[in-house]
Amino acid sequence: MNDQDQPQGDDSDWNEEPEDDDWGDAPDEDPESVPTKRFWSLGMIVLWIVMILLAIGVSLPLFLRRSCGDGMSRTMAISNARQVGLALLEFDQEFGKFPDESTVDAVLRGTGTDLDLAGQSSNALFRQLIAYGIQSEDIFHCKHPRAVRPDNIITPGEALKPGEVGFSYVAGLDSSQAAGLPLIAAPMKEGTTSFHEDGFAGKVVVLRLDLSASALELGDADGGVVTEDGKALFDPESGLWPEGYELDLRHPEFPRARAGAPGE
């Protein structure tokens, strides 16, 4: 029998499809539901991302305003302190010492000013610098819980009004004394040698007699600044101060506190 006489198999034997049982009992799934689930999951992820970004967007500006604000206020205070220091140095070269009550008559005679130079605050003593030629109140301003923005009106009765000065001032010094002596500082508590703890994010600004201005860390819970020898900045025994010198620290004037407003 030749090959042509052999019985031919049914073509269906070679083309049979496997029964469903050969592939397991996988559950039927609506093909339209798959993209719906995928898009739903993607939508939830996007929603969470948006919520997180919104939370960051709300909190970050507050943080940045606080941190950047403190840094900018501190930088401005250091810059202003140096400018006040230069004005004090020029005044010292003209009148032999930094302004205090003993220089008032000489300033009145030398400048012919109509400004009121009487008073014991740093406002009153800095007013002698205005009389001598400083044309801006801005350099006397720095961050202080009770300070206000200067209006730069320097006419009699208007120059360095209460609130327009932020620096405290050590009176009775001159440029011949120790370079490390503090000359102006901020922000200080009225009537004390302590600083406001929240002035510049835990730091304070001090200008020394050599016109170096820097931000110093508060050294204790009472708002004091400790020097390298472990003494308080305004302690007469710290080694900075001339023998026998009695500290004459003048603080700024501020507007009368409103009822219920925080005091000093």
Contacts in CASP RR format, 6 or more apart in sequence:
PFRMAT RR
TARGET T0000
AUTHOR 0000-0000-0000
METHOD contacts of the structure
MODEL  1
MNDQDQPQGDDSDWNEEPEDDDWGDAPDEDPESVPTKRFWSLGMIVLWIV
MILLAIGVSLPLFLRRSCGDGMSRTMAISNARQVGLALLEFDQEFGKFPD
ESTVDAVLRGTGTDLDLAGQSSNALFRQLIAYGIQSEDIFHCKHPRAVRP
DNIITPGEALKPGEVGFSYVAGLDSSQAAGLPLIAAPMKEGTTSFHEDGF
AGKVVVLRLDLSASALELGDADGGVVTEDGKALFDPESGLWPEGYELDLR
HPEFPRARAGAPGE
67 201 0 8 1.000
70 199 0 8 1.000
70 200 0 8 1.000
70 201 0 8 1.000
71 200 0 8 1.000
71 201 0 8 1.000
73 142 0 8 1.000
73 143 0 8 1.000
73 200 0 8 1.000
74 143 0 8 1.000
74 200 0 8 1.000
74 201 0 8 1.000
74 203 0 8 1.000
74 205 0 8 1.000
74 215 0 8 1.000
76 142 0 8 1.000
76 143 0 8 1.000
77 142 0 8 1.000
77 143 0 8 1.000
77 186 0 8 1.000
77 200 0 8 1.000
77 205 0 8 1.000
78 205 0 8 1.000
78 213 0 8 1.000
78 214 0 8 1.000
78 215 0 8 1.000
79 213 0 8 1.000
80 138 0 8 1.000
80 139 0 8 1.000
80 140 0 8 1.000
80 141 0 8 1.000
80 142 0 8 1.000
80 167 0 8 1.000
81 142 0 8 1.000
81 167 0 8 1.000
81 184 0 8 1.000
81 186 0 8 1.000
81 205 0 8 1.000
81 206 0 8 1.000
81 207 0 8 1.000
81 213 0 8 1.000
82 207 0 8 1.000
82 211 0 8 1.000
82 213 0 8 1.000
83 139 0 8 1.000
84 126 0 8 1.000
84 129 0 8 1.000
84 139 0 8 1.000
84 140 0 8 1.000
84 167 0 8 1.000
84 184 0 8 1.000
84 207 0 8 1.000
85 183 0 8 1.000
85 184 0 8 1.000
85 207 0 8 1.000
85 211 0 8 1.000
86 211 0 8 1.000
87 129 0 8 1.000
87 132 0 8 1.000
87 134 0 8 1.000
87 139 0 8 1.000
88 98 0 8 1.000
88 99 0 8 1.000
88 129 0 8 1.000
88 183 0 8 1.000
89 175 0 8 1.000
89 211 0 8 1.000
90 132 0 8 1.000
91 98 0 8 1.000
91 99 0 8 1.000
91 103 0 8 1.000
91 128 0 8 1.000
91 129 0 8 1.000
91 132 0 8 1.000
92 98 0 8 1.000
92 174 0 8 1.000
92 175 0 8 1.000
93 175 0 8 1.000
94 132 0 8 1.000
95 103 0 8 1.000
95 106 0 8 1.000
95 107 0 8 1.000
96 174 0 8 1.000
97 103 0 8 1.000
97 172 0 8 1.000
97 173 0 8 1.000
97 174 0 8 1.000
98 171 0 8 1.000
98 172 0 8 1.000
98 173 0 8 1.000
98 174 0 8 1.000
98 175 0 8 1.000
98 183 0 8 1.000
99 107 0 8 1.000
99 125 0 8 1.000
99 126 0 8 1.000
99 128 0 8 1.000
99 129 0 8 1.000
99 171 0 8 1.000
100 125 0 8 1.000
100 171 0 8 1.000
100 172 0 8 1.000
100 248 0 8 1.000
101 119 0 8 1.000
101 120 0 8 1.000
103 128 0 8 1.000
104 117 0 8 1.000
104 118 0 8 1.000
104 128 0 8 1.000
107 113 0 8 1.000
107 117 0 8 1.000
107 128 0 8 1.000
107 131 0 8 1.000
107 132 0 8 1.000
108 117 0 8 1.000
108 131 0 8 1.000
111 131 0 8 1.000
111 132 0 8 1.000
111 133 0 8 1.000
112 131 0 8 1.000
113 131 0 8 1.000
114 156 0 8 1.000
115 127 0 8 1.000
115 130 0 8 1.000
115 131 0 8 1.000
115 154 0 8 1.000
115 156 0 8 1.000
115 157 0 8 1.000
115 159 0 8 1.000
116 124 0 8 1.000
116 127 0 8 1.000
116 156 0 8 1.000
116 157 0 8 1.000
117 124 0 8 1.000
117 127 0 8 1.000
117 128 0 8 1.000
117 131 0 8 1.000
118 124 0 8 1.000
119 125 0 8 1.000
120 250 0 8 1.000
121 165 0 8 1.000
121 250 0 8 1.000
121 251 0 8 1.000
121 252 0 8 1.000
121 253 0 8 1.000
122 165 0 8 1.000
122 166 0 8 1.000
122 167 0 8 1.000
122 168 0 8 1.000
122 169 0 8 1.000
122 184 0 8 1.000
122 250 0 8 1.000
122 251 0 8 1.000
122 252 0 8 1.000
122 253 0 8 1.000
123 160 0 8 1.000
123 161 0 8 1.000
123 162 0 8 1.000
123 163 0 8 1.000
123 164 0 8 1.000
123 165 0 8 1.000
123 252 0 8 1.000
123 253 0 8 1.000
124 160 0 8 1.000
124 250 0 8 1.000
124 253 0 8 1.000
125 169 0 8 1.000
125 171 0 8 1.000
125 250 0 8 1.000
126 140 0 8 1.000
126 160 0 8 1.000
126 165 0 8 1.000
126 167 0 8 1.000
126 169 0 8 1.000
127 159 0 8 1.000
127 160 0 8 1.000
130 137 0 8 1.000
130 154 0 8 1.000
130 159 0 8 1.000
130 160 0 8 1.000
135 154 0 8 1.000
136 150 0 8 1.000
136 152 0 8 1.000
136 154 0 8 1.000
137 150 0 8 1.000
137 151 0 8 1.000
137 152 0 8 1.000
137 153 0 8 1.000
137 154 0 8 1.000
137 159 0 8 1.000
137 160 0 8 1.000
137 164 0 8 1.000
138 150 0 8 1.000
138 152 0 8 1.000
140 150 0 8 1.000
140 160 0 8 1.000
140 164 0 8 1.000
140 165 0 8 1.000
140 166 0 8 1.000
140 167 0 8 1.000
141 147 0 8 1.000
141 149 0 8 1.000
141 150 0 8 1.000
141 164 0 8 1.000
141 165 0 8 1.000
141 166 0 8 1.000
142 166 0 8 1.000
142 167 0 8 1.000
142 186 0 8 1.000
142 187 0 8 1.000
142 205 0 8 1.000
143 166 0 8 1.000
143 186 0 8 1.000
143 187 0 8 1.000
143 199 0 8 1.000
143 200 0 8 1.000
144 163 0 8 1.000
144 166 0 8 1.000
144 186 0 8 1.000
144 187 0 8 1.000
144 196 0 8 1.000
144 199 0 8 1.000
144 252 0 8 1.000
144 254 0 8 1.000
145 187 0 8 1.000
145 196 0 8 1.000
145 198 0 8 1.000
145 199 0 8 1.000
145 262 0 8 1.000
146 163 0 8 1.000
146 254 0 8 1.000
146 255 0 8 1.000
146 257 0 8 1.000
146 263 0 8 1.000
146 264 0 8 1.000
147 163 0 8 1.000
147 164 0 8 1.000
147 165 0 8 1.000
147 166 0 8 1.000
147 187 0 8 1.000
147 252 0 8 1.000
147 254 0 8 1.000
148 163 0 8 1.000
148 164 0 8 1.000
148 255 0 8 1.000
149 164 0 8 1.000
150 160 0 8 1.000
150 164 0 8 1.000
151 158 0 8 1.000
151 164 0 8 1.000
153 159 0 8 1.000
154 160 0 8 1.000
162 252 0 8 1.000
162 253 0 8 1.000
162 254 0 8 1.000
162 255 0 8 1.000
163 252 0 8 1.000
163 253 0 8 1.000
163 254 0 8 1.000
163 255 0 8 1.000
165 252 0 8 1.000
165 253 0 8 1.000
166 186 0 8 1.000
166 187 0 8 1.000
166 252 0 8 1.000
167 184 0 8 1.000
167 185 0 8 1.000
167 186 0 8 1.000
167 252 0 8 1.000
168 184 0 8 1.000
168 185 0 8 1.000
168 186 0 8 1.000
168 188 0 8 1.000
168 249 0 8 1.000
168 250 0 8 1.000
168 251 0 8 1.000
168 252 0 8 1.000
169 183 0 8 1.000
169 184 0 8 1.000
169 249 0 8 1.000
169 250 0 8 1.000
170 181 0 8 1.000
170 182 0 8 1.000
170 183 0 8 1.000
170 184 0 8 1.000
170 185 0 8 1.000
170 247 0 8 1.000
170 248 0 8 1.000
170 249 0 8 1.000
170 250 0 8 1.000
171 248 0 8 1.000
171 249 0 8 1.000
171 250 0 8 1.000
172 248 0 8 1.000
173 181 0 8 1.000
173 183 0 8 1.000
173 209 0 8 1.000
175 209 0 8 1.000
177 209 0 8 1.000
177 242 0 8 1.000
178 209 0 8 1.000
178 240 0 8 1.000
178 241 0 8 1.000
178 242 0 8 1.000
179 208 0 8 1.000
179 209 0 8 1.000
179 210 0 8 1.000
180 208 0 8 1.000
180 209 0 8 1.000
180 210 0 8 1.000
180 212 0 8 1.000
180 240 0 8 1.000
181 208 0 8 1.000
181 209 0 8 1.000
181 240 0 8 1.000
181 241 0 8 1.000
182 206 0 8 1.000
182 207 0 8 1.000
182 208 0 8 1.000
182 209 0 8 1.000
182 233 0 8 1.000
182 234 0 8 1.000
182 240 0 8 1.000
183 207 0 8 1.000
183 208 0 8 1.000
183 209 0 8 1.000
184 206 0 8 1.000
184 207 0 8 1.000
185 195 0 8 1.000
185 204 0 8 1.000
185 205 0 8 1.000
185 206 0 8 1.000
185 207 0 8 1.000
185 233 0 8 1.000
186 195 0 8 1.000
186 204 0 8 1.000
186 205 0 8 1.000
187 195 0 8 1.000
187 196 0 8 1.000
187 199 0 8 1.000
187 200 0 8 1.000
187 204 0 8 1.000
188 194 0 8 1.000
188 195 0 8 1.000
188 196 0 8 1.000
188 204 0 8 1.000
188 249 0 8 1.000
188 251 0 8 1.000
189 195 0 8 1.000
189 196 0 8 1.000
189 223 0 8 1.000
189 264 0 8 1.000
190 251 0 8 1.000
190 252 0 8 1.000
190 254 0 8 1.000
190 264 0 8 1.000
191 249 0 8 1.000
191 251 0 8 1.000
191 264 0 8 1.000
193 224 0 8 1.000
193 232 0 8 1.000
193 233 0 8 1.000
193 234 0 8 1.000
193 247 0 8 1.000
193 249 0 8 1.000
194 222 0 8 1.000
194 223 0 8 1.000
194 224 0 8 1.000
195 204 0 8 1.000
195 218 0 8 1.000
195 223 0 8 1.000
195 224 0 8 1.000
195 225 0 8 1.000
196 223 0 8 1.000
197 218 0 8 1.000
197 223 0 8 1.000
200 215 0 8 1.000
202 217 0 8 1.000
202 218 0 8 1.000
203 215 0 8 1.000
203 216 0 8 1.000
203 217 0 8 1.000
203 218 0 8 1.000
204 215 0 8 1.000
204 216 0 8 1.000
204 218 0 8 1.000
204 225 0 8 1.000
205 213 0 8 1.000
205 214 0 8 1.000
205 215 0 8 1.000
205 216 0 8 1.000
206 213 0 8 1.000
206 214 0 8 1.000
206 216 0 8 1.000
206 225 0 8 1.000
206 233 0 8 1.000
207 213 0 8 1.000
216 225 0 8 1.000
216 233 0 8 1.000
217 225 0 8 1.000
218 224 0 8 1.000
218 225 0 8 1.000
219 225 0 8 1.000
219 226 0 8 1.000
220 226 0 8 1.000
224 232 0 8 1.000
224 233 0 8 1.000
225 232 0 8 1.000
225 233 0 8 1.000
226 232 0 8 1.000
226 233 0 8 1.000
227 233 0 8 1.000
227 238 0 8 1.000
227 240 0 8 1.000
229 238 0 8 1.000
229 239 0 8 1.000
230 238 0 8 1.000
231 237 0 8 1.000
231 238 0 8 1.000
231 239 0 8 1.000
232 238 0 8 1.000
233 240 0 8 1.000
234 247 0 8 1.000
234 249 0 8 1.000
236 244 0 8 1.000
236 245 0 8 1.000
236 246 0 8 1.000
236 247 0 8 1.000
241 247 0 8 1.000
257 263 0 8 1.000
END
